[in-house]
Every structure is written in C-alpha cells, then in structure tokens.
C-alpha cells in the first residue's frame, strides 16, 4: 500500500512539474516579438523541432536545430541587368566643313565616340522570407537596378520576384514572390543581442548552395561608412560578428541559437573583398520597421531628431577644432554630445541645446552616434520619445516629437518614379514626328531640377523609347517609367540631327 502511494505521489509530482513547465514555456513563446508581416502566436512549420521537444538540450553548443529550422527560409537571389547602350554626348556638333573633308569621320573628330555598350550583368545574393505569403527582405545593393530577379528556395523551386520597396539609407529592400504557406524566419530582438553570444550566418556565398557559418557577436552599433556610397543620409548601427560571410551572403540571415532572425548580413571588412575576420549585419529591429513601412506606406517613414554630433573617425583637424571650442567636453563617454540643434528641428523645438549630452532614448542608453541612429530609426515622424540628457552635470528628461525631413510630422507618401524626372514634358507634334520619321514621342521642353538635370539631356530631346519600350505619348512614358526599375535608359532623337541618342537616368532618391 505504501509503495502504491509513493508511486502515485511521484506521478502527481511529475505531472504537476510538466504542467508548470508547459505554462511557462508557452508564456515565453507568446511574449516573443511577432510584428510586421507575421501573425502573433503562429509559427511556420520549419520551427517544429523547437516546439516538439526535439531541440538539443544545450543549444549553445549544438546549432543543428537552429540551422535546420532557419535554412528553408533563406533564399538564393539571382539578378540580371540587360545590356545597355549609353551615350554621354550632347547633340552632335555639325562641322560646316565636314562635307568637304570626309563627312562623318570629320564630325567624329569633334564629337568623339557616340555610343558605349554595357554588357548584360548577372549577380547573386541572399534573402530571407519573413511571411508565409512570400515577402522577402534582402539588401538594396543585391537588387539595385536589376531588370530581372529570380528567387530559388532550398527545395530548388524557383520564382520570379517583384520589388516592393528599397531603402538605400539602410541598404534594405523588400521583394515578393507569389505563393502560400512558405517557410519564414521568426523575428528576434536585436536589442537583446549580447557581446560574445553565438550567432549563425546563413546564405549563398560564392554561388554555393545554402551555407551556414557560426561565430560570436564581437561588437554592436558599428558604423563602417559603407552606406554613404548609395545614400546621403546613411543609417549604420551594425551587429559585428566573426561568422564567415563572403560575396553572395549579402541579404542573408543572422540568427541566434533559438533560430530567430536577429540581423540581415550586409557587409564585410576586408582588404580583398573576401572574408578576413569580421562581418556586419543590420539589426532586425531596424529591419522590421523598414519592412512594415514599405508594405504599408510604399516608402520608409524616416524620423529625425534634429541634432548634429561628433562623427566617429573624424580627421584630426576637425577634432582639433572641437578641442578649441569645447575643450574635452565633447569627448564624453557618458552619452552623445550635441554640437548643434537646427532651428525648427525636433530637438530644438523640445528645448535641447548645444553642449547637452544625450544619455538615453526612451530609457535605452546611448553613447554613440550609431546607437542614436539605431534607436531613432525605429520610429516614424510624429512619434514621441523621451530624451534623457545632461546639462551642466544635471540630468533632465524631455519629450521630443520626431519630425520628417521636411520638418513636419506628415506621412511621406511614396512618389512614383515618373514624379522624380522633373522638367516640362509634352507630346511631340505630328509635324516634327513626320519630319523625323517617328510614330510619336515626348519632347523635353524644360530640364527642371529633377533627375533630368543630372543627365546630359538637352531641351528639345524627343524620348521615343524607355528601356527598349516604345513610347508615343506622355501616358505611355509614365507607364513605361513606373513599371521600370530605378535605373532607366532613355532613347530618342534631336530633331534636325541624325542618329539616336541614349542617356542613363538614375532615379534613386539619395535624399531618403
């Protein structure tokens, strides 16, 4: 009887412990970050091992469960950019003596070469599926200017992808494939990433099949000034790791040992272009916000605090100037030293001043410019943040309403590519069309201040094709440009001059 009672008590104790652990585990699962395009409380099938008690007991030393769960959601992206014929010449100079001295050959002496062929370009990178209906995040530089984007999953199934939005400032892009019930990666929380913790980089380096490499987080909030190549307002607060990353890993996943996405691999620090020790990933908290903005608004809703501060790696001459003006005060390690608060900006409106030292944003400690960039990038214009700062050694807190680039809190609507051209455009008249043996076209009446002003197009140019697509009027021109990629080729004529002229048109908005 006593033995039976003991056995019964053991069964009850085990059952109770199991119930408690199940509740705790479920509660922890429910508290995970499922934002953006992901449905709260729902997990993709590729995470089954973690929640069916099949994951190894010590995930810190066995990465197989995390790798197995994550790899189906990391895709291979291959892009093609069509061959282009371009010209950097203005209308050809017609020499009055050309007919006497060999015609075109004499003209070429004055005009130089007319055309240049840029051959077809092919490239590859990686991407991460973030929703079961096919939204994929990758790097802007992976898909920038591509005419064709192909996505291949680990099961070798291939799709054509369309671009939803791009953001050169963060080097992020969102593309989409059409399918359902796809595997996807669950978001982690990059604020919780710690120095020294294990992470895995997953992607398609050097055109290999899906590849997993392991390393640790070696630094946070790193700025390496790489995004300034494609944006005038770069945002960099990279997670630095020593997980091996090579060309082709761009846009791939950085995950923790729970299989959660904590970053998008973006760059390496290398004198050779190949991995030599450090790689850099965009924190997933920034990624989530950029994705949500692109899908909801069509463009990133970028907030500005409205301050300037000492940049990392300043030349010694600039440091000497700051020494002369502020002494050692600007070298503080307590926070971020404010050099200026432009009038009308969010910080100035809230009362922040030059020489204040910002120590926290909404309770998150900040000690560098990249950390401020990372925190502010999580918000949109109109959001309020509590800024803790030091003034004359005394701590203060003020609520700042963030603003957009224009200095207000309005939502920035996505402009079409055609809107970026600028200038005054009109349908070519029938008389000019007939005289130049064209069916129609659009004449540039005025250059304006848009993208046309950054080319060598001159007034009077008649656009007849866009990326090889014939355009006979303004409506066809709008449709062709809006359906094109950001880098566009305009072909056309100058009435009265022989030949066809070609101009590249870059519609990337570097002001973002």
C-alpha positions in Angstrom: 0.0 0.0 0.0 2.8 2.4 0.9 4.6 1.6 -2.4 1.5 2.3 -4.3 1.0 5.6 -2.5 4.6 6.6 -3.2 4.2 5.7 -6.9 1.1 7.8 -7.1 2.8 10.8 -5.5 5.7 10.5 -8.0 3.2 10.5 -10.9 1.4 13.6 -9.5 4.6 15.4 -8.9 5.9 14.8 -12.4 2.5 15.8 -13.9 2.5 19.0 -11.9 6.0 19.9 -12.9 5.3 19.1 -16.6 2.2 21.4 -16.4 4.1 24.2 -14.8 6.9 24.0 -17.4 4.4 23.8 -20.2 2.7 27.0 -19.0 6.0 28.8 -18.5 7.3 27.7 -21.9 4.0 28.7 -23.6 4.0 32.1 -21.9 7.6 32.7 -23.0 6.7 31.8 -26.6 3.7 34.1 -26.5 5.8 37.0 -25.4 8.1 36.7 -28.5 8.3 39.5 -31.0 5.9 38.8 -33.9 5.5 42.1 -35.6 5.5 43.4 -39.1 4.0 40.9 -41.5 4.0 38.0 -39.1 0.8 36.8 -37.3 1.2 36.7 -33.5 1.0 33.3 -32.0 1.6 31.5 -35.3 4.8 29.6 -36.1 5.9 28.2 -39.5 6.4 24.5 -39.9 10.1 24.9 -40.1 10.2 25.6 -36.3 8.6 22.3 -35.4 11.8 20.9 -33.8 12.0 23.6 -31.2 8.4 23.1 -30.0 8.2 19.3 -30.3 10.9 18.8 -27.7 13.4 17.7 -30.4 15.9 20.5 -30.0 19.1 19.5 -28.2 19.3 20.2 -24.5 22.2 22.7 -24.8 21.6 24.8 -27.9 24.7 26.9 -27.1 26.9 24.1 -28.3 24.7 22.3 -30.9 23.4 24.6 -33.7 21.7 21.8 -35.7 18.2 22.6 -34.6 18.6 26.3 -35.3 20.2 25.7 -38.7 17.6 23.1 -39.8 14.8 25.4 -38.8 16.2 28.5 -40.5 17.7 27.3 -43.7 14.4 26.7 -45.5 13.5 30.3 -45.2 16.8 31.7 -46.6 16.7 32.0 -50.4 19.2 32.4 -53.2 18.6 35.6 -55.3 19.9 35.9 -58.8 19.6 39.1 -60.8 20.0 40.1 -64.4 20.6 43.6 -65.8 20.1 43.9 -69.5 22.8 45.1 -71.9 22.6 48.8 -72.3 23.7 51.2 -75.0 24.6 54.6 -73.5 25.9 57.9 -74.6 27.3 60.7 -72.6 27.4 63.1 -75.5 25.4 66.2 -76.1 23.8 66.7 -79.6 26.4 66.1 -82.2 28.3 69.1 -83.4 27.8 69.6 -87.2 31.0 71.0 -88.6 30.4 73.3 -91.5 33.4 71.8 -93.4 32.5 68.2 -92.8 31.1 67.5 -96.3 34.4 68.8 -97.7 36.6 66.7 -95.5 35.1 63.3 -95.3 31.7 63.8 -93.7 31.0 61.7 -90.6 34.7 61.0 -89.9 35.4 64.7 -89.6 32.4 65.1 -87.3 33.7 62.3 -85.1 36.9 64.2 -84.6 34.9 66.9 -82.8 32.3 64.8 -81.2 34.2 61.7 -80.0 32.6 58.3 -79.7 28.8 58.3 -79.6 27.8 55.0 -78.1 29.0 52.7 -75.4 27.7 49.2 -74.8 27.4 48.0 -71.3 27.1 44.2 -71.5 24.4 42.2 -69.6 25.2 42.0 -65.9 24.4 39.0 -63.6 24.8 38.9 -59.9 23.6 36.9 -56.9 22.9 37.3 -53.2 20.7 36.0 -50.5 17.3 36.9 -48.9 15.1 36.0 -46.0 11.4 35.0 -46.2 9.5 36.9 -43.5 5.9 36.0 -44.2 4.2 32.8 -45.4 2.8 34.7 -48.4 6.2 35.5 -49.9 7.6 38.8 -48.7 11.4 38.6 -48.7 13.9 41.0 -47.2 17.3 41.5 -48.7 19.9 44.2 -49.3 19.2 47.1 -51.5 22.6 46.5 -53.3 21.5 43.0 -54.2 18.5 44.0 -56.3 19.5 47.6 -57.2 19.0 48.3 -60.9 18.1 44.7 -61.7 15.8 44.1 -64.7 15.0 40.5 -63.6 15.0 38.9 -60.1 14.9 35.2 -59.6 14.5 33.5 -56.2 15.3 29.9 -55.5 14.4 28.1 -52.3 16.4 25.3 -50.7 13.9 22.8 -52.3 15.1 24.2 -55.7 11.8 25.7 -56.5 12.3 29.0 -58.4 10.1 32.1 -58.6 10.2 35.5 -60.4 10.2 38.3 -57.8 8.9 41.8 -57.9 10.3 44.8 -55.9 8.0 46.2 -53.2 10.4 48.9 -52.0 14.0 49.8 -51.5 15.8 51.9 -48.9 19.4 52.9 -49.8 19.9 54.6 -46.4 19.7 51.3 -44.5 20.7 49.1 -47.5 17.4 47.2 -47.3 14.9 46.1 -49.9 11.7 44.1 -49.8 10.8 41.8 -52.7 7.9 39.4 -53.2 7.2 36.0 -54.7 3.7 34.6 -55.3 3.0 31.5 -53.2 1.4 30.4 -50.0 2.4 28.5 -46.8 6.0 29.3 -47.3 8.6 28.8 -44.5 9.7 32.0 -42.9 12.0 33.2 -40.2 10.6 34.4 -36.8 11.9 37.8 -35.7 14.1 38.0 -32.7 15.0 41.2 -30.7 18.3 42.8 -31.7 18.3 44.9 -28.6 18.8 41.7 -26.6 21.8 40.6 -28.6 24.8 40.4 -26.3 28.6 40.6 -26.9 30.0 37.1 -27.1 26.8 35.2 -27.8 26.7 32.6 -30.6 25.2 33.5 -33.9 24.8 31.8 -37.3 25.1 33.4 -40.7 23.1 31.7 -43.4 23.2 32.5 -47.1 24.5 31.6 -50.5 28.2 32.7 -50.6 30.3 32.4 -53.8 27.3 30.9 -55.7 27.4 27.8 -53.4 24.2 26.1 -52.1 22.8 27.3 -48.8 25.7 27.6 -46.3 25.8 28.0 -42.5 28.7 29.5 -40.6 29.0 30.2 -36.9 30.6 32.9 -34.8 30.0 35.2 -31.9 28.8 38.8 -31.7 32.1 40.8 -31.4 30.6 44.3 -31.3 27.3 46.3 -31.6 26.4 49.7 -33.0 29.3 49.7 -35.5 29.5 52.2 -38.3 31.8 51.5 -41.3 30.6 54.3 -43.6 29.6 51.9 -46.4 26.0 53.1 -46.9 27.2 56.6 -47.8 28.0 55.1 -51.2 24.3 54.9 -52.0 22.7 57.5 -49.7 23.3 61.0 -48.5 21.6 60.0 -45.2 23.1 56.6 -44.3 22.0 54.7 -41.3 24.5 52.3 -39.8 24.4 50.6 -36.5 25.7 47.1 -37.5 26.0 44.0 -35.4 29.6 42.9 -35.9 30.4 39.2 -35.8 33.2 36.8 -36.7 30.9 34.4 -38.5 32.3 33.8 -42.0 30.5 35.9 -44.6 31.5 36.2 -48.3 30.2 37.7 -51.5 26.7 36.2 -52.0 25.9 36.2 -48.3 24.5 39.8 -48.7 20.9 39.9 -47.7 21.1 36.6 -45.8 20.1 35.8 -42.3 22.0 36.3 -39.0 20.2 34.1 -36.4 20.6 33.3 -32.7 20.7 29.8 -31.3 16.9 29.8 -31.0 16.7 30.1 -34.7 15.3 33.7 -34.5 16.3 36.3 -37.1 18.5 39.0 -35.3 20.0 40.6 -38.4 20.4 40.8 -42.2 24.0 40.3 -43.3 25.1 43.3 -45.3 28.9 43.9 -45.4 32.4 42.6 -44.6 35.5 44.4 -43.6 38.2 43.1 -45.9 41.1 44.4 -48.0 40.5 41.6 -50.5 36.7 41.6 -50.9 36.5 38.2 -49.2 36.1 37.2 -45.5 39.1 38.1 -43.4 37.6 38.2 -39.9 34.6 40.5 -39.5 31.1 40.7 -41.0 28.3 43.2 -40.4 24.6 42.7 -40.1 21.7 45.2 -40.0 19.8 44.8 -36.6 16.4 43.1 -37.1 14.6 45.8 -35.1 15.6 48.2 -37.9 14.7 45.6 -40.5 11.2 45.1 -39.0 10.4 48.8 -39.1 11.6 49.3 -42.7 9.6 46.3 -43.9 6.4 47.4 -42.2 6.8 51.0 -43.7 7.5 49.7 -47.2 4.5 47.4 -47.2 2.1 49.9 -45.5 3.2 53.2 -47.0 5.3 52.3 -50.0 8.3 54.1 -48.6 10.2 54.3 -45.3 8.8 56.8 -42.8 12.1 58.2 -41.6 12.1 60.3 -38.4 14.7 62.9 -37.5 15.8 64.0 -34.0 17.3 67.2 -35.4 20.8 67.3 -33.9 24.4 67.1 -35.1 27.1 65.3 -33.1 30.8 64.3 -33.4 31.1 61.7 -36.1 33.2 58.5 -35.5 36.6 58.6 -37.1 36.8 62.4 -37.6 40.0 63.8 -39.1 42.5 65.2 -36.6 41.9 68.7 -38.0 38.2 68.6 -37.1 39.0 67.1 -33.7 41.4 70.0 -33.1 38.6 72.5 -33.9 36.3 70.8 -31.4 39.0 70.8 -28.8 39.5 74.5 -29.3 35.8 75.2 -29.0 34.7 72.7 -26.3 37.8 71.5 -24.6 37.5 67.9 -23.6 33.7 68.1 -23.0 32.8 66.8 -26.4 34.8 63.6 -25.8 32.4 62.4 -23.1 31.7 58.7 -22.7 28.5 59.4 -20.8 26.4 59.9 -23.9 26.2 61.8 -27.2 27.4 65.4 -27.2 25.2 67.8 -29.1 27.1 70.2 -31.5 24.0 71.8 -33.0 20.2 71.8 -32.9 19.0 73.4 -36.1 16.1 75.8 -35.7 12.7 74.2 -36.3 14.1 70.7 -35.7 12.5 68.3 -33.3 15.3 68.7 -30.7 15.3 72.5 -30.8 11.5 72.6 -30.5 11.7 70.5 -27.4 14.4 72.7 -25.8 17.5 70.7 -26.3 20.6 72.8 -26.9 24.2 72.8 -28.0 26.5 71.1 -25.4 23.7 69.0 -23.9 24.7 65.3 -23.6 22.0 62.8 -24.6 22.3 59.6 -22.4 19.0 57.8 -23.1 16.2 57.5 -25.7 13.0 56.0 -24.2 15.1 54.5 -21.4 17.7 52.9 -23.8 21.2 54.0 -23.0 23.1 55.6 -26.0 26.8 56.6 -26.0 27.5 56.9 -29.7 26.0 58.3 -32.9 25.3 54.9 -34.4 23.3 54.0 -31.3 21.2 57.1 -31.6 20.7 56.4 -35.3 19.5 52.8 -34.5 17.0 54.0 -31.9 15.6 56.8 -33.9 15.2 54.6 -37.0 12.7 52.5 -35.0 10.2 55.4 -35.0 8.3 57.5 -37.6 7.5 61.2 -37.8 5.0 62.2 -35.2 6.2 59.6 -32.6 7.1 60.9 -29.2 10.3 59.8 -27.5 11.6 60.6 -24.0 15.1 62.0 -24.2 17.3 61.9 -21.1 20.2 64.4 -21.2 22.8 66.1 -19.1 23.1 69.9 -18.9 25.7 71.3 -16.7 26.0 68.0 -15.0 22.3 67.8 -14.1 20.1 65.0 -15.6 16.9 66.1 -17.3 14.2 64.4 -19.4 12.1 65.9 -22.1 9.6 64.5 -24.6 10.5 65.1 -28.2 8.1 64.8 -31.1 10.1 63.5 -34.0 9.8 65.1 -37.4 10.3 64.1 -41.0 12.9 65.6 -43.4 10.6 68.4 -44.3 10.3 69.5 -40.7 6.8 68.3 -40.0 5.0 65.1 -38.9 3.2 64.2 -42.1 3.3 60.8 -43.5 5.6 60.8 -46.6 3.8 59.2 -49.5 5.7 57.2 -52.0 6.3 59.1 -55.2 6.3 57.3 -58.5 9.5 57.1 -60.5 7.9 59.4 -63.1 7.5 62.1 -60.4 11.2 62.1 -59.9 12.1 63.1 -63.5 11.2 66.7 -63.2 11.2 69.2 -66.1 8.4 70.0 -68.5 7.4 67.2 -70.9 5.0 67.4 -73.8 3.8 65.1 -76.6 5.8 65.7 -79.8 3.7 67.4 -82.5 2.7 65.5 -85.6 4.7 67.7 -87.9 8.0 67.1 -86.0 7.2 63.4 -85.8 6.6 63.1 -89.6 9.7 65.1 -90.4 11.9 62.8 -88.3 10.2 59.5 -89.3 9.0 58.6 -85.8 5.5 57.5 -84.8 5.4 59.8 -81.8 7.3 60.6 -78.6 7.7 63.0 -75.7 9.7 66.2 -76.1 11.7 67.7 -73.2 10.6 71.4 -73.2 12.5 72.3 -69.9 15.0 70.3 -67.9 13.9 71.4 -64.4 15.5 70.4 -61.2 14.7 66.6 -61.2 16.6 63.6 -62.4 16.9 65.0 -65.9 19.1 67.8 -64.6 21.7 65.2 -63.6 22.0 63.9 -67.1 23.3 65.4 -70.3 19.9 65.5 -71.9 19.2 68.9 -73.5 16.0 70.7 -74.2 14.4 69.6 -77.4 15.3 65.9 -76.9 12.4 63.7 -78.0 12.1 60.5 -76.0 11.0 57.6 -78.2 11.8 54.5 -76.0 12.3 53.7 -72.3 14.4 50.6 -71.7 13.6 49.5 -75.2 9.8 50.0 -74.8 8.3 52.4 -77.5 6.6 55.4 -76.1 4.4 57.7 -78.3 2.9 60.0 -75.7 3.1 61.1 -72.1 0.8 58.4 -70.8 2.9 55.7 -72.4 6.1 57.4 -71.0 4.6 57.4 -67.5 3.6 53.7 -67.6 7.0 52.6 -69.0 9.0 54.5 -66.3 6.8 53.5 -63.4 7.0 49.8 -64.5 10.8 50.1 -64.9 13.5 49.8 -62.3 15.2 52.8 -60.7 18.0 52.9 -63.3 16.4 53.8 -66.7 17.6 54.1 -70.2 16.1 56.8 -72.4 16.5 56.6 -76.2 15.4 59.3 -78.6 16.3 61.9 -81.2 17.2 65.6 -81.5 15.1 66.9 -84.4 17.4 68.1 -87.2 20.3 65.8 -86.1 20.9 62.3 -87.4 21.0 59.2 -85.2 19.6 58.0 -81.9 20.8 59.3 -78.6 20.8 57.3 -75.3 21.0 58.6 -71.8 21.0 56.7 -68.5 18.6 58.1 -65.9 19.2 57.2 -62.3 16.0 57.7 -60.2 17.4 56.6 -56.9 16.4 59.2 -54.3 19.6 59.7 -52.3 17.8 62.1 -50.0 16.0 59.3 -48.3 
